[in-house]
Amino acid sequence: MATRQAGQAEAKPNRKQRRELQRRIWTDKPGLEVVHPDAAGIDIGNREHYVAIAPGRSEQPVRKFSCFTEGLRELAQFLKAHGIRSVAMQSTGVYWIPLYDVLEEEGFEVYLVNARDTKNLPGRKSDVQESQWLLKLHTYGLLRNSFRPPSEIRVLRSYWRQRGEHVRTAGECVQRMQKALTQMNLQLANVISDIMGVTGQKILRAILAGERDAEKLAEMRHERIQASRKEIVASLTGNWRPELLFALQQEMDRYDFCQQQMAECDEKIQEHLGTLPARAKEPGPAGKPAPQGKKRAGGNAPSFALDQELVRITGVDFTRIDGINVMTAQTILSEVGLDMSQWKTEAHFASWLGLCPNNPVTGGRVLRRGTRKIVSRAATAFRIAASTLRRSDSYLGAQFRRFRTKLGAPKAITAMAHKLAVLFYRMLRYGQDYIDRGQQFYQDKYREQQVALLKRRAAQLGLAVVPDTSRTGAA
């Protein structure tokens, strides 16, 4: 019986052996197999698109179409007439979007591929050769389709990105206003943390209205301002240069216009979120509802209850994850959508975000260590959320501080961004609630792991670890 169990244990491969089996190159069929027989390749351009199909389907297998809507319709009809079902194109700028929408509307399977994955052989390059090369790669299934969220999420993403542009523009206006104040030696930003707060805006608008008396301006301070009246009076004593006051007025007008644009975006976002279906919220442990997260959304938060809308359409409260507020959750959802089944596992999701190690190996030697260099707003949001865990008194905060001590800040941020992405994936796909066990729980768990490690090392050396009861009793 023991021999049989030992044989079964030897037959079962370990984790390393399973990885080697997955990486093994099978040589039973070394040739390429046709995966997409009804394929076409399209080279995207600013003025015209080149379409290549199999030579046996048409006397003119490569054709050129204009980028006008009429030309795109003709392109789709050309593909339909020759029995094309799957199309591959590169994500060139924003020129591919109108054609993608037309082909998707006509029912084609559209592969949007990264230009780095379609590099041709060295030599002369032309639009005709590029379309034919895409056709060859796509026919044999050598291209990976890029992720593109469904249409309702793309609409939400457009509204949210547009709003983000207004937020950045408003921030630039505030910086220019601070510059103008500093040039006039009005050091208001040194005594008030936010010059666009209640007190700051009252003072600035009074200055632009013609008030120059520092005593009267200091009377506008809010009672919660920590700076004293005397400090505010001293900070508002400077030179009132007309050209700088003119610049201050223009930046204030631009700031107000950005706020108006943001409010219009909020209306569109709220209206569109209302069209998305609700998702049932899973009950918490023992049938009790999970507590709601309580986090500030920030000064640029929408004017409506965005957190309630996100809970309604996702069924979970992402703000319960430490480091993620409602603005971060909205940014991630507008980029990845609501359907996490697009990625098989949480590991695939983290790899798509570029938050997993990418260590190329050749000759048994690792060439370089690090993550893939990709541009992803969702990954950036996870990294920003991870960087805020430094002073958090939570389980994730304690883990981040240990990673930061051991690996350094950049690697620790990436590791914690990966952790947040995994938690986000589990909550959105399976409806699980996140429960923070606290900083003390993590420290106790880490201590148990270290003690178990010391015991194993001591046993290998023929020693034993004995607890210090004197210190325990004193504690």
PyMOL commands that set and color helices and strands:
alter all, ss='L'
color gray80, all
select helices_A, chain A and resi 2-11+15-23+55-57+69-81+96-105+115-118+127-139+151-183+188-190+198-208+214-218+229-235+242-275+285-287+306-314+318-320+326-336+340-342+346-352+377-391+395-407+409-430+439-460+469-474
alter helices_A, ss='H'
color red, helices_A
select strands_A, chain A and resi 39-43+48-52+62-66+86-90+109-113+361-362+365-366
alter strands_A, ss='S'
color yellow, strands_A
deselect
rebuild
show_as cartoon
